[in-house]
Amino acid sequence: MLELDFTFTEKCWLWTADKAAWHFITVPKNHSEEIKFFTDNHFGKRRGWGAIRVTVNIGSSEWQTSIFPSKGLDAYILPIKADVRKKEKIVVDNLIEVTLNIKV
């Protein structure tokens, strides 16, 4: 099994649509490039929209989710679940330390 681990600190930001809003953290460009290279060469099972399964750690919270490529940001974006935001007291513009783990 191959594995990638990254720890980084980035701001939480909000994306809104007509009747919905989602909180994200952008994976830094250098890590996004490494993830893309790694998954292009070793990943046989991408999900919809180019999503990649990851395990995430923020504070005392750990969960599995997917990161998604953003063409506009030229990086992957990580959605932050409401229960994690509440537990870890995350709001827009907070700097958040994130650990991502990807296994293939």
Biopython code that builds the backbone (N, CA, C, O; Angstrom):
import numpy as np
from Bio.PDB.StructureBuilder import StructureBuilder

atoms = [
    (1, "MET", "N", (0.845, -1.178, 0.000)),
    (1, "MET", "CA", (0.000, 0.000, 0.000)),
    (1, "MET", "C", (0.894, 1.247, 0.000)),
    (1, "MET", "O", (1.865, 1.324, 0.753)),
    (2, "LEU", "N", (0.559, 2.204, -0.839)),
    (2, "LEU", "CA", (1.268, 3.483, -0.896)),
    (2, "LEU", "C", (0.487, 4.528, -0.120)),
    (2, "LEU", "O", (-0.743, 4.494, -0.063)),
    (3, "GLU", "N", (1.228, 5.464, 0.480)),
    (3, "GLU", "CA", (0.594, 6.454, 1.331)),
    (3, "GLU", "C", (1.256, 7.817, 1.168)),
    (3, "GLU", "O", (2.468, 7.921, 0.983)),
    (4, "LEU", "N", (0.440, 8.848, 1.239)),
    (4, "LEU", "CA", (0.915, 10.234, 1.301)),
    (4, "LEU", "C", (0.324, 10.867, 2.548)),
    (4, "LEU", "O", (-0.851, 10.667, 2.856)),
    (5, "ASP", "N", (1.139, 11.632, 3.265)),
    (5, "ASP", "CA", (0.676, 12.383, 4.423)),
    (5, "ASP", "C", (1.137, 13.822, 4.286)),
    (5, "ASP", "O", (2.282, 14.082, 3.916)),
    (6, "PHE", "N", (0.248, 14.753, 4.585)),
    (6, "PHE", "CA", (0.576, 16.176, 4.555)),
    (6, "PHE", "C", (-0.010, 16.852, 5.779)),
    (6, "PHE", "O", (-1.124, 16.532, 6.194)),
    (7, "THR", "N", (0.727, 17.778, 6.356)),
    (7, "THR", "CA", (0.185, 18.657, 7.382)),
    (7, "THR", "C", (0.442, 20.081, 6.921)),
    (7, "THR", "O", (1.557, 20.429, 6.533)),
    (8, "PHE", "N", (-0.599, 20.898, 6.966)),
    (8, "PHE", "CA", (-0.487, 22.284, 6.516)),
    (8, "PHE", "C", (-1.491, 23.137, 7.278)),
    (8, "PHE", "O", (-2.408, 22.619, 7.916)),
    (9, "THR", "N", (-1.305, 24.451, 7.204)),
    (9, "THR", "CA", (-2.216, 25.395, 7.842)),
    (9, "THR", "C", (-2.742, 26.349, 6.776)),
    (9, "THR", "O", (-1.973, 27.008, 6.077)),
    (10, "GLU", "N", (-4.061, 26.409, 6.667)),
    (10, "GLU", "CA", (-4.715, 27.282, 5.682)),
    (10, "GLU", "C", (-6.006, 27.827, 6.276)),
    (10, "GLU", "O", (-6.500, 27.331, 7.289)),
    (11, "LYS", "N", (-6.548, 28.866, 5.621)),
    (11, "LYS", "CA", (-7.803, 29.476, 6.074)),
    (11, "LYS", "C", (-9.020, 28.685, 5.615)),
    (11, "LYS", "O", (-9.033, 28.100, 4.532)),
    (12, "CYS", "N", (-10.029, 28.682, 6.455)),
    (12, "CYS", "CA", (-11.340, 28.166, 6.082)),
    (12, "CYS", "C", (-12.056, 29.257, 5.285)),
    (12, "CYS", "O", (-11.994, 30.432, 5.647)),
    (13, "TRP", "N", (-12.737, 28.871, 4.197)),
    (13, "TRP", "CA", (-13.469, 29.843, 3.392)),
    (13, "TRP", "C", (-14.842, 29.280, 3.035)),
    (13, "TRP", "O", (-15.084, 28.077, 3.135)),
    (14, "LEU", "N", (-15.722, 30.166, 2.622)),
    (14, "LEU", "CA", (-17.114, 29.818, 2.357)),
    (14, "LEU", "C", (-17.423, 29.940, 0.876)),
    (14, "LEU", "O", (-17.083, 30.939, 0.241)),
    (15, "TRP", "N", (-18.073, 28.911, 0.328)),
    (15, "TRP", "CA", (-18.590, 28.954, -1.036)),
    (15, "TRP", "C", (-20.100, 28.934, -0.922)),
    (15, "TRP", "O", (-20.659, 28.087, -0.225)),
    (16, "THR", "N", (-20.766, 29.856, -1.597)),
    (16, "THR", "CA", (-22.219, 29.924, -1.509)),
    (16, "THR", "C", (-22.867, 29.765, -2.881)),
    (16, "THR", "O", (-22.306, 30.133, -3.913)),
    (17, "ALA", "N", (-24.060, 29.206, -2.844)),
    (17, "ALA", "CA", (-24.905, 29.087, -4.025)),
    (17, "ALA", "C", (-26.257, 29.667, -3.635)),
    (17, "ALA", "O", (-26.387, 30.268, -2.569)),
    (18, "ASP", "N", (-27.260, 29.495, -4.482)),
    (18, "ASP", "CA", (-28.579, 30.079, -4.231)),
    (18, "ASP", "C", (-29.081, 29.845, -2.806)),
    (18, "ASP", "O", (-29.372, 30.799, -2.085)),
    (19, "LYS", "N", (-29.184, 28.582, -2.402)),
    (19, "LYS", "CA", (-29.745, 28.274, -1.088)),
    (19, "LYS", "C", (-28.827, 27.377, -0.259)),
    (19, "LYS", "O", (-29.288, 26.672, 0.638)),
    (20, "ALA", "N", (-27.541, 27.406, -0.560)),
    (20, "ALA", "CA", (-26.621, 26.521, 0.155)),
    (20, "ALA", "C", (-25.276, 27.209, 0.347)),
    (20, "ALA", "O", (-24.932, 28.157, -0.359)),
    (21, "ALA", "N", (-24.535, 26.710, 1.313)),
    (21, "ALA", "CA", (-23.186, 27.211, 1.552)),
    (21, "ALA", "C", (-22.333, 26.042, 2.053)),
    (21, "ALA", "O", (-22.799, 25.189, 2.808)),
    (22, "TRP", "N", (-21.089, 26.027, 1.620)),
    (22, "TRP", "CA", (-20.156, 24.988, 2.034)),
    (22, "TRP", "C", (-18.871, 25.639, 2.505)),
    (22, "TRP", "O", (-18.424, 26.642, 1.949)),
    (23, "HIS", "N", (-18.285, 25.052, 3.538)),
    (23, "HIS", "CA", (-17.001, 25.513, 4.071)),
    (23, "HIS", "C", (-15.890, 24.621, 3.511)),
    (23, "HIS", "O", (-16.015, 23.397, 3.484)),
    (24, "PHE", "N", (-14.811, 25.250, 3.070)),
    (24, "PHE", "CA", (-13.686, 24.527, 2.488)),
    (24, "PHE", "C", (-12.373, 25.036, 3.049)),
    (24, "PHE", "O", (-12.293, 26.131, 3.606)),
    (25, "ILE", "N", (-11.354, 24.220, 2.889)),
    (25, "ILE", "CA", (-9.971, 24.621, 3.085)),
    (25, "ILE", "C", (-9.243, 24.204, 1.814)),
    (25, "ILE", "O", (-9.403, 23.077, 1.345)),
    (26, "THR", "N", (-8.444, 25.109, 1.257)),
    (26, "THR", "CA", (-7.688, 24.814, 0.041)),
    (26, "THR", "C", (-6.392, 24.095, 0.408)),
    (26, "THR", "O", (-5.644, 24.548, 1.274)),
    (27, "VAL", "N", (-6.139, 22.980, -0.254)),
    (27, "VAL", "CA", (-4.873, 22.269, -0.080)),
    (27, "VAL", "C", (-3.807, 23.101, -0.804)),
    (27, "VAL", "O", (-4.001, 23.450, -1.968)),
    (28, "PRO", "N", (-2.694, 23.425, -0.150)),
    (28, "PRO", "CA", (-1.666, 24.252, -0.798)),
    (28, "PRO", "C", (-1.253, 23.694, -2.159)),
    (28, "PRO", "O", (-1.266, 22.484, -2.381)),
    (29, "LYS", "N", (-0.891, 24.592, -3.054)),
    (29, "LYS", "CA", (-0.595, 24.221, -4.439)),
    (29, "LYS", "C", (0.510, 23.160, -4.534)),
    (29, "LYS", "O", (0.389, 22.222, -5.322)),
    (30, "ASN", "N", (1.581, 23.294, -3.744)),
    (30, "ASN", "CA", (2.664, 22.307, -3.834)),
    (30, "ASN", "C", (2.178, 20.921, -3.417)),
    (30, "ASN", "O", (2.568, 19.927, -4.030)),
    (31, "HIS", "N", (1.340, 20.834, -2.393)),
    (31, "HIS", "CA", (0.778, 19.542, -1.991)),
    (31, "HIS", "C", (-0.216, 19.040, -3.029)),
    (31, "HIS", "O", (-0.264, 17.844, -3.317)),
    (32, "SER", "N", (-1.011, 19.948, -3.592)),
    (32, "SER", "CA", (-1.974, 19.564, -4.634)),
    (32, "SER", "C", (-1.265, 18.969, -5.840)),
    (32, "SER", "O", (-1.731, 17.984, -6.415)),
    (33, "GLU", "N", (-0.139, 19.562, -6.226)),
    (33, "GLU", "CA", (0.629, 19.033, -7.364)),
    (33, "GLU", "C", (1.167, 17.640, -7.055)),
    (33, "GLU", "O", (1.138, 16.759, -7.914)),
    (34, "GLU", "N", (1.655, 17.437, -5.839)),
    (34, "GLU", "CA", (2.165, 16.125, -5.454)),
    (34, "GLU", "C", (1.036, 15.093, -5.399)),
    (34, "GLU", "O", (1.213, 13.953, -5.830)),
    (35, "ILE", "N", (-0.110, 15.489, -4.875)),
    (35, "ILE", "CA", (-1.268, 14.588, -4.830)),
    (35, "ILE", "C", (-1.683, 14.202, -6.246)),
    (35, "ILE", "O", (-1.938, 13.030, -6.521)),
    (36, "LYS", "N", (-1.752, 15.182, -7.142)),
    (36, "LYS", "CA", (-2.135, 14.895, -8.532)),
    (36, "LYS", "C", (-1.145, 13.924, -9.178)),
    (36, "LYS", "O", (-1.551, 12.954, -9.819)),
    (37, "PHE", "N", (0.148, 14.185, -9.008)),
    (37, "PHE", "CA", (1.170, 13.296, -9.572)),
    (37, "PHE", "C", (1.022, 11.887, -8.996)),
    (37, "PHE", "O", (1.020, 10.908, -9.742)),
    (38, "PHE", "N", (0.900, 11.785, -7.689)),
    (38, "PHE", "CA", (0.776, 10.508, -7.000)),
    (38, "PHE", "C", (-0.455, 9.738, -7.472)),
    (38, "PHE", "O", (-0.368, 8.553, -7.790)),
    (39, "THR", "N", (-1.589, 10.413, -7.514)),
    (39, "THR", "CA", (-2.825, 9.723, -7.874)),
    (39, "THR", "C", (-2.884, 9.414, -9.370)),
    (39, "THR", "O", (-3.444, 8.389, -9.759)),
    (40, "ASP", "N", (-2.320, 10.278, -10.216)),
    (40, "ASP", "CA", (-2.291, 9.993, -11.657)),
    (40, "ASP", "C", (-1.471, 8.737, -11.935)),
    (40, "ASP", "O", (-1.767, 7.995, -12.872)),
    (41, "ASN", "N", (-0.448, 8.499, -11.129)),
    (41, "ASN", "CA", (0.446, 7.369, -11.378)),
    (41, "ASN", "C", (0.114, 6.109, -10.580)),
    (41, "ASN", "O", (0.609, 5.030, -10.905)),
    (42, "HIS", "N", (-0.713, 6.229, -9.545)),
    (42, "HIS", "CA", (-0.970, 5.067, -8.703)),
    (42, "HIS", "C", (-2.440, 4.829, -8.381)),
    (42, "HIS", "O", (-2.772, 3.836, -7.733)),
    (43, "PHE", "N", (-3.303, 5.694, -8.809)),
    (43, "PHE", "CA", (-4.697, 5.620, -8.393)),
    (43, "PHE", "C", (-5.532, 5.056, -9.530)),
    (43, "PHE", "O", (-5.632, 5.677, -10.588)),
    (44, "GLY", "N", (-6.137, 3.884, -9.326)),
    (44, "GLY", "CA", (-6.938, 3.304, -10.380)),
    (44, "GLY", "C", (-8.423, 3.579, -10.242)),
    (44, "GLY", "O", (-9.198, 3.226, -11.131)),
    (45, "LYS", "N", (-8.837, 4.199, -9.150)),
    (45, "LYS", "CA", (-10.273, 4.311, -8.884)),
    (45, "LYS", "C", (-10.655, 5.704, -8.413)),
    (45, "LYS", "O", (-10.961, 5.900, -7.237)),
    (46, "ARG", "N", (-10.638, 6.650, -9.302)),
    (46, "ARG", "CA", (-11.073, 8.001, -8.959)),
    (46, "ARG", "C", (-12.589, 8.024, -8.835)),
    (46, "ARG", "O", (-13.297, 7.244, -9.472)),
    (47, "ARG", "N", (-13.060, 8.925, -8.011)),
    (47, "ARG", "CA", (-14.494, 9.087, -7.815)),
    (47, "ARG", "C", (-14.979, 10.210, -8.731)),
    (47, "ARG", "O", (-14.196, 10.796, -9.479)),
    (48, "GLY", "N", (-16.277, 10.501, -8.663)),
    (48, "GLY", "CA", (-16.855, 11.564, -9.480)),
    (48, "GLY", "C", (-16.161, 12.897, -9.280)),
    (48, "GLY", "O", (-15.696, 13.192, -8.179)),
    (49, "TRP", "N", (-16.084, 13.692, -10.307)),
    (49, "TRP", "CA", (-15.479, 15.027, -10.325)),
    (49, "TRP", "C", (-13.984, 14.998, -10.002)),
    (49, "TRP", "O", (-13.420, 16.025, -9.627)),
    (50, "GLY", "N", (-13.342, 13.855, -10.140)),
    (50, "GLY", "CA", (-11.918, 13.751, -9.837)),
    (50, "GLY", "C", (-11.617, 13.694, -8.352)),
    (50, "GLY", "O", (-10.487, 13.940, -7.930)),
    (51, "ALA", "N", (-12.637, 13.368, -7.553)),
    (51, "ALA", "CA", (-12.477, 13.333, -6.101)),
    (51, "ALA", "C", (-11.506, 12.240, -5.678)),
    (51, "ALA", "O", (-11.400, 11.196, -6.322)),
    (52, "ILE", "N", (-10.804, 12.501, -4.587)),
    (52, "ILE", "CA", (-9.849, 11.549, -4.031)),
    (52, "ILE", "C", (-10.194, 11.342, -2.561)),
    (52, "ILE", "O", (-10.332, 12.306, -1.808)),
    (53, "ARG", "N", (-10.331, 10.083, -2.156)),
    (53, "ARG", "CA", (-10.639, 9.751, -0.752)),
    (53, "ARG", "C", (-9.437, 10.073, 0.127)),
    (53, "ARG", "O", (-8.295, 9.779, -0.228)),
    (54, "VAL", "N", (-9.710, 10.682, 1.278)),
    (54, "VAL", "CA", (-8.664, 11.037, 2.230)),
    (54, "VAL", "C", (-9.163, 10.800, 3.652)),
    (54, "VAL", "O", (-10.367, 10.753, 3.902)),
    (55, "THR", "N", (-8.229, 10.655, 4.567)),
    (55, "THR", "CA", (-8.522, 10.709, 5.993)),
    (55, "THR", "C", (-7.992, 12.047, 6.472)),
    (55, "THR", "O", (-6.864, 12.424, 6.155)),
    (56, "VAL", "N", (-8.804, 12.766, 7.232)),
    (56, "VAL", "CA", (-8.482, 14.123, 7.669)),
    (56, "VAL", "C", (-8.413, 14.175, 9.186)),
    (56, "VAL", "O", (-9.230, 13.570, 9.880)),
    (57, "ASN", "N", (-7.422, 14.909, 9.695)),
    (57, "ASN", "CA", (-7.339, 15.219, 11.120)),
    (57, "ASN", "C", (-7.297, 16.725, 11.286)),
    (57, "ASN", "O", (-6.453, 17.402, 10.698)),
    (58, "ILE", "N", (-8.209, 17.245, 12.088)),
    (58, "ILE", "CA", (-8.204, 18.643, 12.510)),
    (58, "ILE", "C", (-8.467, 18.619, 14.011)),
    (58, "ILE", "O", (-9.512, 18.139, 14.450)),
    (59, "GLY", "N", (-7.537, 19.127, 14.791)),
    (59, "GLY", "CA", (-7.694, 19.083, 16.244)),
    (59, "GLY", "C", (-7.856, 17.650, 16.708)),
    (59, "GLY", "O", (-7.032, 16.794, 16.389)),
    (60, "SER", "N", (-8.919, 17.383, 17.463)),
    (60, "SER", "CA", (-9.177, 16.019, 17.944)),
    (60, "SER", "C", (-10.138, 15.256, 17.026)),
    (60, "SER", "O", (-10.545, 14.139, 17.345)),
    (61, "SER", "N", (-10.500, 15.858, 15.886)),
    (61, "SER", "CA", (-11.449, 15.231, 14.958)),
    (61, "SER", "C", (-10.715, 14.499, 13.840)),
    (61, "SER", "O", (-9.751, 15.013, 13.274)),
    (62, "GLU", "N", (-11.185, 13.296, 13.533)),
    (62, "GLU", "CA", (-10.668, 12.529, 12.395)),
    (62, "GLU", "C", (-11.861, 11.967, 11.642)),
    (62, "GLU", "O", (-12.789, 11.430, 12.248)),
    (63, "TRP", "N", (-11.837, 12.092, 10.325)),
    (63, "TRP", "CA", (-12.928, 11.551, 9.510)),
    (63, "TRP", "C", (-12.425, 11.268, 8.112)),
    (63, "TRP", "O", (-11.348, 11.715, 7.718)),
    (64, "GLN", "N", (-13.228, 10.513, 7.362)),
    (64, "GLN", "CA", (-12.920, 10.228, 5.961)),
    (64, "GLN", "C", (-13.850, 11.039, 5.089)),
    (64, "GLN", "O", (-15.045, 11.161, 5.360)),
    (65, "THR", "N", (-13.276, 11.590, 4.037)),
    (65, "THR", "CA", (-14.037, 12.393, 3.089)),
    (65, "THR", "C", (-13.295, 12.346, 1.759)),
    (65, "THR", "O", (-12.445, 11.481, 1.546)),
    (66, "SER", "N", (-13.613, 13.261, 0.880)),
    (66, "SER", "CA", (-12.908, 13.383, -0.395)),
    (66, "SER", "C", (-12.456, 14.815, -0.582)),
    (66, "SER", "O", (-13.101, 15.754, -0.116)),
    (67, "ILE", "N", (-11.331, 14.970, -1.276)),
    (67, "ILE", "CA", (-10.902, 16.289, -1.734)),
    (67, "ILE", "C", (-11.236, 16.366, -3.211)),
    (67, "ILE", "O", (-11.288, 15.350, -3.904)),
    (68, "PHE", "N", (-11.463, 17.592, -3.690)),
    (68, "PHE", "CA", (-11.912, 17.796, -5.058)),
    (68, "PHE", "C", (-10.990, 18.777, -5.774)),
    (68, "PHE", "O", (-10.547, 19.753, -5.170)),
    (69, "PRO", "N", (-10.691, 18.534, -7.058)),
    (69, "PRO", "CA", (-9.874, 19.505, -7.788)),
    (69, "PRO", "C", (-10.698, 20.750, -8.106)),
    (69, "PRO", "O", (-11.861, 20.665, -8.500)),
    (70, "SER", "N", (-10.064, 21.907, -7.925)),
    (70, "SER", "CA", (-10.680, 23.185, -8.293)),
    (70, "SER", "C", (-9.851, 23.791, -9.409)),
    (70, "SER", "O", (-8.702, 24.177, -9.195)),
    (71, "LYS", "N", (-10.426, 23.875, -10.595)),
    (71, "LYS", "CA", (-9.696, 24.471, -11.716)),
    (71, "LYS", "C", (-9.391, 25.936, -11.465)),
    (71, "LYS", "O", (-8.315, 26.414, -11.825)),
    (72, "GLY", "N", (-10.325, 26.659, -10.852)),
    (72, "GLY", "CA", (-10.124, 28.073, -10.595)),
    (72, "GLY", "C", (-8.982, 28.349, -9.626)),
    (72, "GLY", "O", (-8.293, 29.361, -9.750)),
    (73, "LEU", "N", (-8.780, 27.455, -8.664)),
    (73, "LEU", "CA", (-7.708, 27.620, -7.682)),
    (73, "LEU", "C", (-6.451, 26.853, -8.065)),
    (73, "LEU", "O", (-5.389, 27.062, -7.478)),
    (74, "ASP", "N", (-6.568, 25.966, -9.046)),
    (74, "ASP", "CA", (-5.469, 25.098, -9.452)),
    (74, "ASP", "C", (-4.933, 24.322, -8.244)),
    (74, "ASP", "O", (-3.724, 24.201, -8.051)),
    (75, "ALA", "N", (-5.862, 23.802, -7.440)),
    (75, "ALA", "CA", (-5.525, 23.061, -6.227)),
    (75, "ALA", "C", (-6.725, 22.214, -5.836)),
    (75, "ALA", "O", (-7.818, 22.378, -6.378)),
    (76, "TYR", "N", (-6.510, 21.310, -4.891)),
    (76, "TYR", "CA", (-7.620, 20.544, -4.340)),
    (76, "TYR", "C", (-8.273, 21.339, -3.220)),
    (76, "TYR", "O", (-7.625, 22.159, -2.568)),
    (77, "ILE", "N", (-9.562, 21.091, -3.001)),
    (77, "ILE", "CA", (-10.274, 21.724, -1.899)),
    (77, "ILE", "C", (-10.864, 20.641, -1.005)),
    (77, "ILE", "O", (-11.300, 19.590, -1.474)),
    (78, "LEU", "N", (-10.864, 20.925, 0.298)),
    (78, "LEU", "CA", (-11.322, 20.003, 1.314)),
    (78, "LEU", "C", (-12.585, 20.548, 1.967)),
    (78, "LEU", "O", (-12.539, 21.605, 2.595)),
    (79, "PRO", "N", (-13.723, 19.846, 1.833)),
    (79, "PRO", "CA", (-14.945, 20.292, 2.518)),
    (79, "PRO", "C", (-14.847, 19.987, 4.016)),
    (79, "PRO", "O", (-14.339, 18.940, 4.416)),
    (80, "ILE", "N", (-15.338, 20.914, 4.831)),
    (80, "ILE", "CA", (-15.305, 20.736, 6.283)),
    (80, "ILE", "C", (-16.737, 20.545, 6.782)),
    (80, "ILE", "O", (-17.575, 21.437, 6.649)),
    (81, "LYS", "N", (-17.004, 19.381, 7.354)),
    (81, "LYS", "CA", (-18.347, 19.034, 7.825)),
    (81, "LYS", "C", (-18.781, 19.942, 8.971)),
    (81, "LYS", "O", (-17.960, 20.413, 9.759)),
    (82, "ALA", "N", (-20.092, 20.177, 9.046)),
    (82, "ALA", "CA", (-20.648, 21.043, 10.091)),
    (82, "ALA", "C", (-20.317, 20.543, 11.487)),
    (82, "ALA", "O", (-19.972, 21.342, 12.357)),
    (83, "ASP", "N", (-20.415, 19.233, 11.725)),
    (83, "ASP", "CA", (-20.138, 18.740, 13.077)),
    (83, "ASP", "C", (-18.675, 18.948, 13.462)),
    (83, "ASP", "O", (-18.376, 19.189, 14.631)),
    (84, "VAL", "N", (-17.766, 18.861, 12.502)),
    (84, "VAL", "CA", (-16.348, 19.129, 12.771)),
    (84, "VAL", "C", (-16.143, 20.620, 13.042)),
    (84, "VAL", "O", (-15.410, 20.997, 13.956)),
    (85, "ARG", "N", (-16.793, 21.460, 12.243)),
    (85, "ARG", "CA", (-16.669, 22.913, 12.467)),
    (85, "ARG", "C", (-17.146, 23.284, 13.865)),
    (85, "ARG", "O", (-16.518, 24.097, 14.543)),
    (86, "LYS", "N", (-18.253, 22.691, 14.295)),
    (86, "LYS", "CA", (-18.775, 22.985, 15.637)),
    (86, "LYS", "C", (-17.828, 22.474, 16.718)),
    (86, "LYS", "O", (-17.482, 23.209, 17.642)),
    (87, "LYS", "N", (-17.417, 21.238, 16.606)),
    (87, "LYS", "CA", (-16.550, 20.627, 17.618)),
    (87, "LYS", "C", (-15.216, 21.357, 17.734)),
    (87, "LYS", "O", (-14.713, 21.563, 18.838)),
    (88, "GLU", "N", (-14.637, 21.750, 16.587)),
    (88, "GLU", "CA", (-13.313, 22.383, 16.574)),
    (88, "GLU", "C", (-13.392, 23.913, 16.567)),
    (88, "GLU", "O", (-12.369, 24.595, 16.500)),
    (89, "LYS", "N", (-14.620, 24.445, 16.639)),
    (89, "LYS", "CA", (-14.856, 25.899, 16.671)),
    (89, "LYS", "C", (-14.232, 26.614, 15.458)),
    (89, "LYS", "O", (-13.536, 27.619, 15.599)),
    (90, "ILE", "N", (-14.499, 26.069, 14.282)),
    (90, "ILE", "CA", (-13.970, 26.605, 13.029)),
    (90, "ILE", "C", (-14.980, 27.568, 12.420)),
    (90, "ILE", "O", (-16.156, 27.237, 12.268)),
    (91, "VAL", "N", (-14.517, 28.744, 12.080)),
    (91, "VAL", "CA", (-15.333, 29.715, 11.358)),
    (91, "VAL", "C", (-14.524, 30.234, 10.172)),
    (91, "VAL", "O", (-13.310, 30.049, 10.102)),
    (92, "VAL", "N", (-15.212, 30.879, 9.255)),
    (92, "VAL", "CA", (-14.574, 31.431, 8.059)),
    (92, "VAL", "C", (-13.410, 32.334, 8.467)),
    (92, "VAL", "O", (-13.506, 33.107, 9.420)),
    (93, "ASP", "N", (-12.326, 32.219, 7.732)),
    (93, "ASP", "CA", (-11.080, 32.974, 7.897)),
    (93, "ASP", "C", (-10.204, 32.493, 9.047)),
    (93, "ASP", "O", (-9.127, 33.050, 9.261)),
    (94, "ASN", "N", (-10.634, 31.465, 9.803)),
    (94, "ASN", "CA", (-9.737, 30.856, 10.798)),
    (94, "ASN", "C", (-8.612, 30.139, 10.072)),
    (94, "ASN", "O", (-8.835, 29.489, 9.050)),
    (95, "LEU", "N", (-7.402, 30.260, 10.603)),
    (95, "LEU", "CA", (-6.301, 29.431, 10.127)),
    (95, "LEU", "C", (-6.423, 28.078, 10.812)),
    (95, "LEU", "O", (-6.496, 27.998, 12.039)),
    (96, "ILE", "N", (-6.445, 27.012, 10.013)),
    (96, "ILE", "CA", (-6.692, 25.672, 10.521)),
    (96, "ILE", "C", (-5.522, 24.765, 10.153)),
    (96, "ILE", "O", (-5.089, 24.731, 9.002)),
    (97, "GLU", "N", (-5.016, 24.029, 11.145)),
    (97, "GLU", "CA", (-3.990, 23.022, 10.859)),
    (97, "GLU", "C", (-4.693, 21.731, 10.458)),
    (97, "GLU", "O", (-5.555, 21.232, 11.181)),
    (98, "VAL", "N", (-4.319, 21.202, 9.309)),
    (98, "VAL", "CA", (-4.954, 20.024, 8.711)),
    (98, "VAL", "C", (-3.891, 18.963, 8.431)),
    (98, "VAL", "O", (-2.804, 19.272, 7.944)),
    (99, "THR", "N", (-4.218, 17.720, 8.743)),
    (99, "THR", "CA", (-3.391, 16.601, 8.303)),
    (99, "THR", "C", (-4.239, 15.748, 7.373)),
    (99, "THR", "O", (-5.338, 15.322, 7.730)),
    (100, "LEU", "N", (-3.712, 15.502, 6.167)),
    (100, "LEU", "CA", (-4.381, 14.652, 5.169)),
    (100, "LEU", "C", (-3.588, 13.368, 4.998)),
    (100, "LEU", "O", (-2.358, 13.387, 4.997)),
    (101, "ASN", "N", (-4.290, 12.258, 4.856)),
    (101, "ASN", "CA", (-3.662, 10.983, 4.551)),
    (101, "ASN", "C", (-4.385, 10.379, 3.363)),
    (101, "ASN", "O", (-5.613, 10.297, 3.339)),
    (102, "ILE", "N", (-3.598, 9.954, 2.371)),
    (102, "ILE", "CA", (-4.139, 9.313, 1.166)),
    (102, "ILE", "C", (-3.469, 7.955, 1.042)),
    (102, "ILE", "O", (-2.244, 7.859, 1.107)),
    (103, "LYS", "N", (-4.263, 6.905, 0.863)),
    (103, "LYS", "CA", (-3.730, 5.549, 0.684)),
    (103, "LYS", "C", (-4.239, 4.975, -0.620)),
    (103, "LYS", "O", (-5.404, 5.142, -0.980)),
    (104, "VAL", "N", (-3.351, 4.302, -1.318)),
    (104, "VAL", "CA", (-3.768, 3.576, -2.523)),
    (104, "VAL", "C", (-3.156, 2.193, -2.496)),
    (104, "VAL", "O", (-3.373, 1.404, -3.416)),
]
sb = StructureBuilder()
sb.init_structure("model")
sb.init_model(0)
sb.init_chain("A")
sb.init_seg("    ")
for serial, (resi, resn, name, xyz) in enumerate(atoms, 1):
    if name == "N":
        sb.init_residue(resn, " ", resi, " ")
    sb.init_atom(name, np.array(xyz, "f"), 0.0, 1.0, " ", f" {name:<3s}", serial, name[0])
structure = sb.get_structure()
